[in-house]
């Protein structure tokens, strides 16, 4: 927030120092020695005592320097004495009297003689800067530095005064600065210094002291957010509202603080009303966006008068959201015209058109500008024949021998001096078909394609073969990528360089290469084969014998190492832990991590790795102990402390754990970066209720076009679309798509604008059903199916809701449309695990063809036995068939494969409840109770 005016009050006038703050800032009890401009008093030298200054005998040590009201009035009368020394001493005595003399001096300024007014003003001037008799001399020096210095000296003085807790003095000094920009800079410098003292007081349990500091320093947007967040989360919002309303700060400051409290609480009608009164356009816009006003988001993201792609996209979005159909059509035409002039921006143009409902126009644009993107668009819509036609192929099923021959020739005949570029061009053409065949389970022909490309690299350099090997490894075509890697070795490349094909596991691969070439004396080719076996689990959980042999031999080396080889042994234990983790063998992995830690092999992150694995496995007591130890060693790490509290709650120590979580939540204040870190961790851990709470806080506090805001929106969009909170889901998904349109660092995690657009229409249909408008719902559902006709997820909620709304005929008609496309998919690609899974899910959720559903669910699990999604679908099929016990049993296995998946946990509870076995999943426990932590 900017400065309201050059005379803005930056701190409340009631910002007095409490004993709690005094305990943090010891300087509060010091004694003033020098005053302004090198003088120690308003008039010159300070007499030996205050009594002497007032002409009284008060020289005893410890005598109270305060004056009675009568003594003050007597001194006032001497301010214009004919005796210069008496005037000087009286002025000093009144200053020594401190705040009790202020009102009398102010009256003198109004109506006294010229001399009395001059001297009273001089005393009041010092009071104005917070210089009182008990002000420590170092504080006075800082005030002097501020008044005499330039901007750097002023900033340093303000920061140091704030660090010492002298916020009242800071307020007074900043108010003397007439330059608005400088005043804002100084205010921010002061506000920054309030956070750590406040956090320290929260850690000590002194919430009253923390509130006082945060209230006094609430001068910028960030500081106000800190104060508001603290008020809401500590349960003191109502009390602080009264303090603010009764305080002496300017009206706009009161309104802004009250505004932020309302926003953190999630009371957006109140926040909007206050923002209207404040009258700052940016604050009002941001509040509207935070409240879910999508039109405000679209209109505020760009200058819509411009003819840039972003401006055109957001203009179309605003028109669509307002229902301005005619204007939207004109803007879509303008975007299409823009596309003809800027073919290099085809991908972004495609997104802008799809987001705004112009799916057909988007396809036509990319057909002309980017055949590759058109291919992806058609594949997303499962229009396989049309997609293949773009590539010049006869249909969706292989063989594609003529096309393959052309790609191989292009790759083989590339100029060696330009082979990297040639390889990229060939692979770009190859990649779309290869990914399609990989996904559709056409393993045999895919391997043929990969093998042909590998053979074409026979005359290429070692680096080209390594590049190609890395690419082919992504397609899991083992024979082909090993052929390229071995060829690179044959041309003289060292094994360590070839092992780059393992990307993030290349360091692990190099570690095993030293073992195999050094200890076993294997040649590079043999070593490569064994390393590949160990580092390529491809979804399996049981190691093959040759890999198990390597693990056993390396374990023996690590276990038998003497003290002199402790470092090497620890390194081996870490290597073994990482290798076993690839296969999901977490118990064995934990054993090696603990062994490494025990022999002193801590690389700085071992304890956190151990604790995190325990948490992931839902071993709550062990995880609590592990995180507790981490906190003992470093209690400044908020994440470790929060996870310690969470593990304690899950382990049954609810009060202790919630107290820790509450403290960390308070200490994060309004820092959206810190909250975003905790938020991501909670979502990944499957703690959806706690995660959602953090996401909502981030969205309430962060500026709408920041990365933190985009991430939080994405998390919530994904979560809400699978709940009954459809209206919220629509807002988050719309906002997610608009963030994609924003681009840059705000790019969202949309898998595809096509699938997201159809999913959004499906959820809007659910909203209409809950509003009692089934006809509108059916229209929206038909539009969704026109975009993604084979998307089985579109009907998983809609079908039963339509049946409940007495629209079974319409529900069946929609089902038949999806069923026809889905059935064709599994017939065309019988070995595609995802197609079998999706088909079974559609049938189970709609209660149709349940024998067929069981067949395809089992087929999906057979193809991908370690896919938690496929196993969950099988459980859903059993549930639909009425076999609740079997559903619960299969669901237990799904949860074991992905213990942090919140949706699987919810499914597990549902199945066990239906089975009536009294066994709710321990992994599916509710979020910690936090009645004193309001949920926005």
N, C-alpha and C positions, 0 to 999 in steps of 0.2 A: 504494500500500500504506500502511496505517496503521502507527503505532508499535506495536511488539510489547509494550513495557512502558515504564514511566516511566524505567527504568534501562537501556534498550536502548543498546547500543554502536552509534553511527552510522558509525563508520569502523573498519577493521581496525587493530589495534595495530601491525602491521608496516608501517604507511604512512609509511615514511621517505622523505626527499627525496633524489633521485638527482641526479648532475651534469646529467642531461638536463633535469630540471625547474628546476634552479638556473639554467640558461641562459635560461629563460623568465622566471623571477621573480628579479630581481637582488637583491631585498631579503634573500635568504638569507645574504648575506655581511656584512651590516651588524653594528654592535656595539651591545649594549644600553647605554642611558644611564639610563633610569628604570624603576623597577619599579612594583608595585601601589600604589594610593592616593597617588600622588605621590612615594613613596619610591623611592630608587634602589637600595636593598638591603633584605633582610629586616629589618635592624635599624636603619636610619637612613642616614646619610651613607656613601657608598662611600669607603673609604680610597684613597689614590693608587694603590696596587697591591694585587694579591691577596696578595703576600708580606707586606705590611705588615699586612693583615687577619689573617693567620695568625701574626703575630709573627715573620716571617722576613724576611731581607734579599733581596728579589727585585724590586728597583726598576729593573733594567736593561730598556731598551726591547726588546720582543719576547720577554720571558721567558715561558715556558709556564706558565699559571696552574693547570694540572692538578696534583692531589696524588697522591702514591703511596698505595697501600693503607695503609702504616704511618702516613703523614701524616694520612690520613683518620681512622684510629682514634685518633690522638693528638688531633686536633681534636674528635672526638666526646666524648672525656673532659673537654674544657674547656667543654662546653655548659652544665654546671651549676656552673661556677667561681664562687667567691665574689666575684670581680671583675666588676662589671657590664660594663665596657668590653671585657674579655676575652670575656665571653659574647656580646656584640654582634658583635665582630670575628670570633669563631669561627663564629657563625651565618652571617655574610656570606661567610666563606671557604668554608664547605661549600656554600653556594649557588653560589659562583663555580666550585666544582669540577664542578658540573653533574651529568649523569646518572650519572657514575661513583660519586657519593656516595649515590645513591638507596637502594640495598639496605641500606647501613649505617644510614641514617636511618630506614628502615622498621623495622629491628630495635630502634632506640632507642624508637620509638613503642610497640612492644610491651612493652619491659621496662625502660626507663630511668626516671630520677627524674622527678618532676612537671615540674620546670623544663626538663630535657633533652627530655622528651616534647613540651612546649609549643613549644620552639624548633625541634625536628626537624619537627613538624607544620606549622609556619609555612613552613619551606623546602619541604617536600613539597607544600604547598598551591600554591605558585608553580609547581613542576614540574607539578602537576596541570593547570594552565591553560596549560602550554607555555611558561612564561617561564623561559628559561635564560640563561646569561651571554652567549651569542651571538645572542640574540633582538633584532632591530632595534627601535629605540625607537618607530617608527611602529606596529609590530605590538603592542608593549606598550600603546600608547595605544588601539588598537582593543580589546584585551582589557579595558582599564579602562572603555571606553565600554560594552562589553557588560555588564560586571558592575554598573555603576552605573545604566544606562539602562532605559527602558521597552521595550515590544515594538518600536517603530519603530527605536530606537537599536540594539537587539540585532540586528534584521534587517539594518540597514545595516552593522553591524560584521561580522556573519557573511558577508555578501555580499562585503565588501571583503577580508576575510581569505581567502576562497575565491579571489577574483580574483588574490590574491598567491601562491596555491599553498599556503597554510598550513592544509592539510586536517587535519593532526594536532591543531593547536590548535582548529580548528573542532569536531572530534570531541569533544574534552575539554570545550569550553564547552557544546555541546548536551547532553551527558550530565548536566550540572548542572541542566538545566531539568526540573522535576518535572511541569509541566503538559503532558500528552501532545499536545494540539492545538498548543500553542505550539512544542513540540519538533519536531513534524512540519513546521510552517511554516518554522522555521529550517533544518531539514535540506533542505527543498526549495530554499530560497534558496541554500544552499551548492552543492547539486547542479547547479543551473542554471548556475552560474559555471564548471563544469568542462568544458562542452561546447566552447566556443570555443578555450580553450587546448589541449584534446586535438586538435581539428581542425587547429590550427596546427602541432602537432607531427607529425601524420600528413602534412600537406603537406610538411614538411621531411624526411620519411622516418624520423623518430624514433618508431618504433612502441613501443619499450620505454618511452619517456617517456610516450607517450599512454596505454599500458596502466596505468602506475602512477597517473596522474591519475584515470583512469576507475575503477580499482579502489578508490582511496581515497575517491572521492565516491559510491560506489554505495550510497546510503542511502535512496532512494525507488524506487518502481516504475520511473519513467522512467530514472533514473540506472542502475539495475540492467540495464534493457533496453539502454541504451547500452553498458555494459560487456560484456554477454553477446553482443550483436551484433558488437562489435569483436573479441571473442575468437574467435568462430566464423569470421568473414570473414577474419581475419588468420591463421587456422590455429594459434592458440595456445591453443585451448580446453583441451586435455589438460594443458598446463603450468599454466594458470590454475586448473584444478580442484585440482591439487596444492597450489598456493599457498593457495587458499581452505580446503582441508581441514586444512592445517597451520597456518593462521592462528589468531589469538586472539579473533576476533569470536564473538559468541554463536551458538549452534547454529542457531537459526531463520534468522539472517542467512545463514549458510553454505548452509542448505538452499534459501533463496530465490534466491541467486545461482546455485547449481547448477541450480535449476529453470529459470531463464531461459536458461541456456546450453543445456539440453536442448531447450527449446521452440524456440529459434532454429535449432538443428540439425534440428528435426523429429522428435526422439526423444520422442514423446508418451507412450509407456508409462513412461519414466523421469520425464518431467515430471509426469505424473499421480501417480506414486508419491511424488514429493517434495512435491507440493501436498497430498496426503493427510497427510503427516507435519507440514507447516506448520500445517494445520488452520484456514486462513482460508476460509470458505465462498465468498466472491466469487472468490478466486483459483482455487479448485478448479472452480467453475462455468465461469469463463472458459477454463481449460485444457481442460476437457471439450469446450467448444464449438470451441476452436481445433483440437482433435484430430479433429473431425468428428462429435461426439456431437450428433445432431439433437434427441434427446429433451431433453438439457440446454438446448439453445437454446430449444425450445418452452416448457419449464418455467421457464426463467429470464428470459424476455422480459417477463412481466407477472405480477401476483398472480392466479393462476388461480381464486381463491375469489370474485373480484368478478364482477358481472354486467354488465361493459362488453363492447362488441363485441370489442375486442382480447383481453380475457381469455377470452371464449368461443371466439374463433378459435384461440388458442394452446392452450386446453384440448383442443379437438377435435384439433389437430395432435399434441399429446402422446399422446392416446388412439390416434390413427391409427398413429403411429409405434411404439407399444407393441403394436399388434395387439389393442387392447381394443375390439372391434367393437360390442358391446352398449352400452358406455358412450358410444362415438362416436355411435351412433344417437340416444341421448338428448340429447347435446349439440347435434347437428344440429337436432333438434326445438326445442331451446331457442333456437337462433339464428334459426330460422324464426319462432318466437314473438316474439323481439326485433324482427325485421323488421317485423312487423305493427304494433308499437308505435313504430317509428322509421323511417318510410318515407323520410325525407330522407337516411338513410345507406345507401340501396339499393346504391350502387356498392361500398362497402366490404363490405357484407354479401354481395354477389354474389362478391366476391373470396374472402372467408373460406370460403364454402361450396364454391366450385370448387376451391380449394387442398386442401380436405379431402375431395375426391372426391364431394361432393354436387352434381353438375352439374345434375341434373334439378330438385332443390330450388332451386338458384340461379336457374334460368330461371323457375320459377314465382314466385319472389319478385319478380324484376324485371318480369315480365309485369304484376303488380299495381301496383308502385310506380313503375316507370320504363319506359314503352314504348320510349323511345329506346335505353335500355340493352338491353332485350330484343331490339330490332331488331339491335343490334350483335352480341349473343350468337349469334343465329340466323345472321347473315351469316358469322360466324367458323366456324360449323359447316357452312356452305354449304347451309343449309336456306332457300333463297331464297324459295320460295312462301310459307312461314310468315312469313318476315320481312316480305314485302310485304303480307301480310294485316294485319299490325299497323298499317301505314300506310293501309289501306283501298284497296289497289291490286290489280289483277287477277293480276299475276304478275311475274316478274323482268325481263321485257323491256318496253321502252316500246312504244307511247305511254302516257303517264300524263296525258292532257290535262285530265281532270276535276280531278284532284288539283292539277295545275299551275295551273289557272285559279283554284282556291280560294286557293292560296298567293299568287298575284299580287294577287288582290283584297284579301287581308288586308294585304299590304304597302302597296298603293296607297292604301287607305282609312285608314291609320293617322293619328292626330292628329299634326300637325306639332309640337305642343308636347311630344309624347312619342315623337317618331319614332325616337329612338335605341333606346328600349326595344322599340317595335313592330318595328323592323328586326331586333333581336336575336331576338325571338320567331319571326318569320317565317323568318329564316335558320337558326335551330335546327332547324326542321322541314324546311327545304330541304336542309340540309347533309348529312344522312345519305344521302339518295337521290343527291344530286349527287356525293358522294365515291364512292358505289358505282358510279355510271355512269362516272365519271372512271377509276376503277380497272379497270373491265371493258371499257374501250375503246369505249363508246357515245358517241363524240365528237359525232355529228350531233345527237342528241337533247339531249345535255348543253348544246351551244351554243344550241339552241332555248330550253331552260329558262333559261339565263343571260341570253339576249337578252330574254326576256319579263320577267324580274325587273328588268333594266336599264331597259326601257321604263316599268315601273311606277314608277320613281324620277324620272320626268320632272318632276313637280311638287314634288319634295322639295328640301330645302336642299342647298347646296354640300357641307356636312360629311357629310350622309347619302350623297351620291353618292360622295364620296371614300372613306367607309367601305365602301360596296358595291363600289367599284372595287378596293379592296385585297383583298376577299374573292374576287371573281370572278377576279382575277389569279392567285390560288392555284389556281384550277381551269383556268388557261391558256386561258380563253375571251377571246381578245384583242379581238374586235370589241365584246363586251359591256362589258368593263372600260374600254376606251378611250372608249366612248360615255358612260359615267358620268363619267370624268375630264374629257372635253371639255365635258360639261354643267356641271360645277363651274367650269370656266374661263369658260363663257358667263355664269354668274351673278356674275361679278366676282372669283372666287377667283384669287389669284396662282399662277403656275405652280410656284413653289418650294413652296407648301403642298400643291398637288396631287401633287407628286412624292413625298409621304409614302407613296404606294401601293407604292413600291419597297422599303419596310422597311429592311433593313440596307444596301441600296445607294442609299438616298435622298440621302446626301451626294454620292455619285458622280453621281447624276442631276442634282443642283443644279449641280455643276461643269460638266456638259455643257450645261445650260440657259443659263448665262452665255455660253458659246462660241456657241451657235446663235442666241440672241437678240441678242448683242452683235456678234459678228464677221459672221455670216451675215444678220443682220437679219430672222430668221424670226419670224412671229407665234407666240404660245404654242402654238396647236394644232398647227402644223407641227413646232415644236420637240419637242412631246410625242411625236409619231409617230416621229421619228427616234431620240429617246432610248429609247423602248420597243423599237425594233428592235435597238439596241445592247445593251440590258440584259436582253434576254429570249432567251437562246440556246436554252432548252428542249431541252437535250441535244445540240444541234448543235455542231460544232467549226469549221465554215467560216462566216466572216462574210458576210452579204449585201452586195452592192455599195454600198448607201447607208451601211451601217455602216463598211465598209472605207474609204470616202471620208472619213468623219469622222475615223477613226484616222489616215489619211495626212495630212490637213490639220493636225490637232493635232500630229502628229509633226514636221511642217515648222516649225511655230511654236516648238516646244521646241528643235529642233536649230539654228535660226537665231538664237536669242535671244543678245543680247550680254551682257557681264559685268554690266551694270547691271540686267538682267532675269533674273539667274541664279535668284533665288528663284521667280519665276513659271515659269521653264522647268522647274525641279525639280518643282514642283507638277504640271505637265502630264505629266512623265514618270511620276510616281506614278499619276496618273489613267489614263494609257494602260496602265500595268502592271496596274492593278486591272481595267480593262475587258477586256483580253485574257485575264486569268486566268479570267474568267467563261466564256470559250469554250475553256478548256483549252489555250490557246496559250502554254505556259510558256516556250519559248525567246524569243519576242518580249517576253513580260512581263519576263523576266530582263534583256533588253537595256535596257529602259527603267528598270528599277530601278538597274542599274549606271550608266546615264547620269545619273540623279538624284544618285547618290552621288558621281560624278566631279565634278559641278559644285557640290558642297557643299550638296546638298539633303537631307542626312540628317535625318530627322524623329525620330531616336532608335531606330528599329527597322528601318531599311533593311538594314543588314548581316545582321541575324538573318533577315529575310524572304528575302534572297538565299540565305543558307546553307541555310535550311529547304527552299526549292524545289529546290536542288541535291541535298539529301539525299533528298527525295521522288522525284526523277528517277533516283536511284541513280548519280549522277555523283560517285563516291566521292572521287577525288583533288581535284576542285574543291571539294567540300563540306568535306573535311578542311582545305584551305587557308583557306576562308571561316570555318569555326569556329575554326581556329587563330588567325586575326587577331582574332576577337572575344575569345578568351581572353587574348591579349596585352594588349588594351585593358582588360579587366576579368576577372581570374582568380578573382574571388569568385563568379561565376555558375556554379553546379554543373551546370546543364543544358547550357550551352554547352560546358563542359569534357567532360562525359560524351559528348555528341554528337561532339565533336572526336575523342575516343578511338574511338568506334564507326566514324566515317568512316575513320579511319586503319587500323583493323582490316580493314574492307572493301576499302580501297585496297591491302592487302597488307603494310602496316607493322604486323604483328600484335603484336610485342613492345612497341613504343612505344604503340600504341593500348590494349592490354590493361593496361599499367601505369597509364595515365591513368584508365581505367574502374575499375580496382581501387582507386586512390586515392580517387576520388569515392565509390565504394561504401562504403569504410571511413569517409569523412568524414560520410556521412549518419547513421552510427551507428544508433540505434534510433528515429530521427525518422520516424514513419509518414507525416506530412504531406509531407516531402521525398520520401520513397520513392513516395508516391502520385502526385506530379507526374511523376517519372521514369517510373513505371509506365504512366501514361496515354499519355505521349509514345511509349513503346516499343510499346504495343499499336497505337496509331494508325499507327506507322511500319512495322508488320508484323514487328517483331523479337520474335516470340512466345516464344522460349525465354528470352531476357533478361527480357521482360515478365512471364512466368509466375513467374520466380524472385523478382522484386520483389513480385508479388501474394502469393506464399506467405509472404514475410517480413512483409508488412503483416498478413496474417491471423494469423500467429503472435504478433505483438506488440500489435496494436491491440485495444482493448476491443471486444467482439463487436457492440455495437449502435451503433457510430459510422459516420459517412458513409464514411470511408476503408475500413472493413471491408466495407461494403455494395458499394462500387465494385469492390474487388478480387474479391469473390465473384462479381459479375456478369461481370467480364472472364473469370474462370476457367470459369464455367458455360458461357459462349458458346464458349470454346475447347475445353473437354473433351468437349462433346457431339458434336464432329466428330472425335473420336479413338477409339482402342481402349481408353482408360482409363475404361470405363463406370462402374465403381464410384465413382470420384472424381467423375465427372460427375453421378451421382445425388445425391451429398452436396451438391455446389455448387448444383445446380438446386433441390433441396429447400430449402436455406438461402436461396437467392435468393427463392423464393416466400414463405418465412417472413418475410424482410425486407420484402417487399411488404405483408404483413399488419401489420407493425409500423407502417408508414405514416410520415408526417411527412418528416423529412430522410433517413429510411432507405428511402424508396420506391425500389424497384429499377427496372431498365430493362425489365421484362417487357413485351413487346408486347401480350400478352393472356393473362390467367390460363387461358383455355380452351385456347389453342394450347400454352401451356407445360405444362399438366396432361397433355395427350395426348402431348407430346414426352417428358415424364418417364416415363410408362408405357412408351413405346417403348424408352427407354434401359434401364429396369429389365428389359424383356424380353431385351435384349442381355446384361445381366448374368446372367440365368438361363441363357441359352444357353452362355455361357462357363463356367458352373458345371455344365454337363451336364444341365440340366433343361429340355428343349425343350417339354414339356407346359405347364409354368408360364409359359414364354416366350410360347407361343401364346395362353394365357388373357390375359396382360397386353396383348399386341398387339391382341386383340379388344376389350378395354376401351378402348384408345387410339383405335381406329377408331370405336368407338361415340361418342366425343366429337368427333373430327375425321375424318369418313369420307373426305374428299377430300384429306387432307394427304399429298402424295406423299413428303415427307421422312421419314415414319414408316417406310417400307419400304426406304430406300436402303441401310441396313446390315443390317436384319433379314432381308430376302429371301435374300441370298447366305448368311448365317449359318444360316438354317433349312435351306437346300439342303445345306450342308455337314454338317448334323446329321441327315441322312437324313429330313428332314421336307418334302420337295419338294411333296407333295400339299397339305399345310397352307400352305406358302409360296405355292403357286399360288392357293389359295382366298382367302388374304388379298390377294394381288395383284389378283385379279378384282374384289374388293369396291372396292378403291381405284381400279382402272382404270375401273370403271363410272361412278363419280362424277367422276373426272378427265376422262374422255372427254365426259361430258355438259357439263362446264364449258367445254371448248373449242368444242363445237358450239353452245352457247348464246351464248358470247361469243368469236367467232372473231377479233376484233380486240384482244383483251386479251393484251398481251405476256406478262404474268406467267403467265397460264393456259397459254399455249402452251409457255412455258419449263418450268413445273412438270410438265406432261404429258410433255414430251420427257425430262426428267430422270428421272422415274419409269420410263419405258420403258428408258432406257439403263442405269440402275443395276440393273434387274431382268433385263436382256437379253431383253426381249420386244418384238415388233412394231417392229423397228428401222427399217424403211422409214417407218413412221408417225412414229417418233421423229425421223427426219431431217427430214421435212416440217415438223413443229411446231417443231423447233429453228431451222430456217431462217426460219420465219414469225416467231418471237420476235425474231430478229436483224433481220429486215426492219422490224418494228414499232419496235424500240428498238436501232438499230445501234450506239449507244455504251454499251450496258449490258454491263459486263464479265461479269455473271452469265449473261446470255443467250449471249454468245460462248463462255464456259466450258462451258455445257451443250452447245453445238454440238460443241465439242472432245470432250466425254465421249461423245457419240453416235458420232462417228467412231472413237473408241477402242473402243467396244462392238462396232462393225462390223468391227474388225480393221484399220482404215486408220490405223495408228499415225503414219505420216508426216504425214498430213493433220491428225490430232489435235494433234500437236506444233506444226504451223504455225498452226492456229487458236488454240491456247493461247498462243502468242507474242503474238498480237494482244490476247487477254484481259489478259495481264500488262501490256502497254503502256497499256491503258486504266486500270488500277488497279495501279501498280507496288508499292504498299505493302500489298497484300492478300496476307497470308501463305498463305491457302488456295489462291489462284490460283498462287502460287509453288510450293507443294507439288504441285499438279496438273501444273504445267509440267515439273517434274523427272520425274514419273511418266510423262508422255507421251513425253518425249525419251528416257528410258531404254528404253521399249518400242520406240521407233523405231530405237534403236541407232545414232543419228547422232553420238554422242559430244559432244553439245552440251547439257550441263545449263545451265539458265538462270542467268546471272550474278546475277540478282536473288534467286535462291533459295539463296544460300549459307548455310552453317550458322552458328549463333551463335558468337561469339568463344570460343575455348578459355580457360577460366579454372580450371585445376586447383587454384589456391590460393584460390579463392573457393567454398567448399562450397555446394551447393544444398540448401536445407532440404527 
